[in-house]
Amino acid sequence: MFRIFDAVYQEGSLTRAGEVLHLTQPAVSNALARLRAVYKDPLFVRTAAGMVPTPTAETIAANVRTALQLLNGSLDSAEAFDPRRGKRRFRISAGDMTAAMLIPRVVQHTTALNLPMEIEVSQLRRENVVHELASGEIDFALDAIPIADPQVITMKVLEDEYVCAVRPGHPGVGKRLSLATYLALDHVHASSRRQGVGQIDLALKRLGKQRRIVLRTPYHLGLPHIVAVSDLAASIPRSLALVHHLQVLKLPFATPPAETHAAWHKSAHMDGANLWFREVLQQLAGHHQWE
């Protein structure tokens, strides 16, 4: 019954759940009716958008998903994942800068091996990411900071250096960048928050300094394009600046590295496909293709 519950929760439709499980719709309806009697709750409400879970269904969904994944893992643990057999879709949640730095390398790797798989990237939502991992909506989350939750396992897959990027021929800089010159520049800064500071500003604050930010945007990927057509400077990871052929200058002060962490739910830790994808991330990071 719980496999049927999970299928209805994932698909939002009795018909599609039956197709996934190779069951008739009456069989799905009967199993759902028995679960409704057990929980004394409708569990799913039919709407124009499909079968919407009730609060009770939302409460038990993650536990059901975890139990089923653990059961499947114990049954399939002896069977290694073969990426050349069948089509597998990996669903990844990531911010735009993280996606730009990492996803192209993953696609390059899978394409070179001619593997029959799909990669689906969605916008990272930190407030929902643990639920999305637990429910199986996504397989991995990529973030600049590790996710601190006991249900989630994280691994650092990328470390890059922050640099100052300007357009080639910028009149305000030379081959080397002093702190005075850096502070004299006009800067563009990307953040999903309307207010607040990032790693660069915190590093400057420790020196008792502050840069002049004249443009603030939520779109990290827009920074290189803005820099390329203006005299603004952006402090971004080196790999992102090099891809866009900007002039790269070493920052005249120390900053923490730009990191990318991969996260997955602990119930998927022994899943063959999950293991394989993590090995791909480690392999790419080990080859230093970010430099």
C-alpha positions in Angstrom: 0.0 0.0 0.0 2.8 2.4 0.8 4.3 2.0 -2.6 1.0 3.1 -4.0 0.8 6.0 -1.6 4.3 7.1 -2.7 3.4 6.8 -6.4 0.3 8.9 -6.0 2.3 11.5 -4.0 5.0 11.6 -6.6 2.7 11.6 -9.7 -0.3 13.6 -8.4 -2.6 11.3 -10.3 -4.2 7.9 -9.6 -3.9 7.0 -13.3 -0.2 7.9 -13.6 0.5 6.1 -10.3 -1.2 3.0 -11.7 0.9 3.3 -14.9 4.1 3.6 -13.0 3.3 0.5 -10.8 1.6 -1.4 -13.7 -1.7 -1.5 -11.7 -5.2 -0.7 -12.8 -6.8 2.5 -11.4 -9.4 0.5 -9.4 -6.5 -1.3 -7.7 -4.8 2.0 -6.8 -8.1 3.4 -5.5 -8.8 0.4 -3.3 -5.3 0.5 -1.8 -5.7 4.2 -1.2 -9.1 3.6 0.5 -7.5 1.2 2.9 -4.8 3.7 3.8 -7.4 6.4 4.3 -9.2 4.1 6.8 -6.0 3.4 8.7 -5.1 7.1 9.0 -8.6 8.3 9.2 -7.7 11.0 6.7 -8.5 11.5 3.0 -4.7 11.8 2.4 -5.2 13.2 -1.1 -7.8 15.7 -2.4 -8.8 15.8 -6.0 -8.4 19.3 -7.6 -8.1 20.7 -11.1 -4.3 20.5 -10.7 -4.4 16.8 -9.7 -4.4 14.9 -6.4 -3.1 17.3 -3.7 -1.8 15.7 -0.5 -3.4 16.7 2.8 -1.2 17.9 5.8 -1.3 14.3 7.1 0.0 12.9 3.8 2.7 15.5 3.8 3.8 14.5 7.3 4.1 10.8 6.4 5.4 11.2 2.8 9.1 11.7 3.7 9.1 8.7 6.1 7.4 6.5 3.5 9.8 7.5 0.8 12.8 6.9 3.1 11.5 3.4 4.1 10.9 2.4 0.5 14.3 3.6 -0.6 16.0 1.7 2.2 14.0 -1.4 1.2 14.9 -1.0 -2.4 18.6 -0.5 -1.5 18.7 -3.7 0.5 17.1 -5.6 -2.3 19.3 -4.1 -5.0 22.6 -3.6 -3.1 24.2 -6.5 -5.0 23.4 -5.0 -8.4 25.8 -2.3 -9.4 24.5 0.7 -11.4 25.4 0.6 -15.1 25.1 4.1 -16.6 25.1 2.6 -20.1 21.9 0.6 -19.6 18.6 2.4 -19.8 18.0 6.1 -19.4 18.4 7.7 -16.0 17.4 11.2 -15.0 19.4 13.0 -12.3 17.5 15.9 -10.7 19.8 18.5 -9.3 18.9 21.7 -7.4 21.6 24.4 -7.6 22.1 28.2 -7.6 23.0 29.8 -10.9 26.7 30.3 -10.2 27.1 26.8 -8.8 25.3 25.4 -11.8 27.5 27.4 -14.2 30.7 26.2 -12.6 29.8 22.5 -12.3 27.0 21.3 -14.5 28.8 22.0 -17.9 31.7 19.7 -16.7 29.2 16.9 -15.7 27.5 17.2 -19.1 30.8 17.2 -20.9 31.7 14.0 -19.0 28.5 12.1 -19.7 28.4 13.2 -23.3 31.9 12.1 -24.0 31.0 8.7 -22.7 27.8 8.7 -24.8 25.7 7.8 -21.7 21.9 7.6 -22.1 20.9 9.9 -19.3 19.3 13.3 -18.6 20.2 16.0 -16.1 17.4 18.2 -14.9 18.5 21.4 -13.0 16.1 23.4 -10.8 16.7 26.6 -8.8 18.0 25.9 -5.3 15.5 26.8 -2.6 17.3 26.4 0.7 14.1 26.5 2.8 12.8 23.5 0.9 15.9 21.5 0.0 15.8 18.9 2.8 12.2 18.1 2.1 12.9 17.9 -1.7 15.8 15.5 -1.0 13.7 13.4 1.4 10.7 13.1 -0.9 12.8 12.2 -3.9 11.9 15.4 -5.8 15.6 15.9 -6.3 18.6 13.6 -6.2 21.2 16.2 -5.3 21.5 19.8 -4.1 24.6 21.9 -4.9 25.2 24.8 -2.7 28.0 27.1 -1.6 27.6 26.0 2.0 27.0 22.5 3.5 23.5 21.7 4.5 23.4 21.2 8.3 20.7 18.5 8.7 20.9 15.0 10.2 18.9 13.6 7.2 21.4 14.9 4.7 25.0 13.9 3.8 27.3 16.5 2.2 30.6 16.4 0.3 32.8 19.3 -0.9 33.2 18.8 -4.6 34.7 22.2 -5.7 37.0 24.8 -4.2 37.9 27.9 -6.3 39.7 31.2 -5.7 37.9 34.6 -5.6 39.5 37.1 -8.0 38.8 40.6 -9.2 37.4 40.5 -12.7 37.4 43.5 -15.0 37.0 44.0 -18.8 40.2 43.7 -20.9 41.7 47.2 -21.2 40.1 48.6 -18.1 41.6 52.1 -17.6 41.7 51.9 -13.8 43.9 48.8 -13.3 47.3 47.5 -14.3 48.8 44.1 -14.1 48.6 44.0 -10.4 45.9 45.2 -8.0 46.6 47.2 -4.8 44.1 47.5 -2.1 43.8 51.2 -2.8 43.1 50.6 -6.4 40.5 47.9 -5.6 38.7 50.2 -3.2 38.7 53.0 -5.9 36.8 50.8 -8.4 33.1 50.7 -8.7 31.8 47.2 -8.0 28.9 45.0 -9.0 27.7 42.4 -6.4 25.4 39.5 -6.8 23.2 38.2 -4.0 19.8 36.7 -3.6 19.2 39.0 -0.7 18.2 42.6 -1.1 20.5 43.6 1.8 23.5 42.2 3.6 27.1 41.4 2.7 29.0 38.5 1.3 32.4 36.9 1.8 34.3 39.7 0.1 32.7 42.4 2.2 33.3 40.5 5.4 36.9 40.1 4.5 37.2 43.8 3.9 35.3 44.6 7.1 38.0 42.7 9.0 40.5 45.2 7.5 38.3 48.1 8.4 37.6 48.8 4.7 34.5 48.9 2.5 34.2 48.7 -1.2 31.8 50.9 -3.3 29.0 48.7 -4.7 27.1 50.7 -7.4 25.1 47.7 -8.8 23.4 44.9 -6.9 21.7 42.0 -8.7 20.3 38.6 -7.8 21.8 37.0 -10.9 25.3 35.7 -10.5 25.6 34.7 -14.1 24.9 38.3 -15.2 28.1 39.5 -13.5 30.6 38.6 -16.3 28.4 40.1 -18.9 28.0 43.4 -17.0 31.7 43.6 -16.3 32.5 42.9 -20.0 30.7 46.0 -21.2 31.4 48.4 -18.3 34.1 49.7 -16.0 32.6 47.8 -13.1 34.6 45.2 -11.2 33.3 41.9 -9.9 34.8 39.6 -7.3 33.9 36.2 -8.5 35.4 32.7 -8.7 38.4 32.4 -11.0 36.9 29.7 -13.2 33.8 31.9 -14.0 36.0 34.9 -14.9 38.2 32.8 -17.2 35.3 31.3 -19.1 34.2 34.8 -20.1 37.7 35.9 -21.1 37.8 38.7 -18.5 41.0 40.2 -17.1 41.7 38.4 -13.9 43.5 40.1 -11.0 44.6 38.6 -7.7 42.7 40.1 -4.8 45.0 42.2 -2.5 43.5 40.7 0.6 42.8 37.2 1.9 39.3 35.6 1.4 37.9 32.2 2.1 37.6 30.0 -1.0 34.5 29.7 -3.1 33.2 26.3 -2.3 30.6 24.0 -3.8 29.1 21.2 -1.7 26.9 18.3 -3.0 24.2 17.0 -0.7 22.0 13.9 -0.9 19.5 12.2 1.4 20.9 9.5 3.7 18.3 7.1 2.4 20.0 7.3 -1.0 23.5 6.9 0.3 23.9 3.3 -0.9 21.8 3.7 -4.1 23.9 2.6 -7.1 23.0 5.5 -9.3 23.6 8.0 -6.5 27.0 6.4 -5.8 28.0 6.6 -9.4 27.1 10.3 -9.7 29.0 11.1 -6.6 32.1 9.4 -8.1 31.7 11.5 -11.2 31.7 14.7 -9.1 34.8 13.5 -7.2 36.5 12.5 -10.4 35.9 15.9 -12.1 37.0 17.8 -9.0 40.2 15.6 -8.8 41.1 16.5 -12.3 41.1 20.2 -11.4 39.0 21.1 -14.5 37.9 24.3 -12.7 41.2 26.1 -13.1 
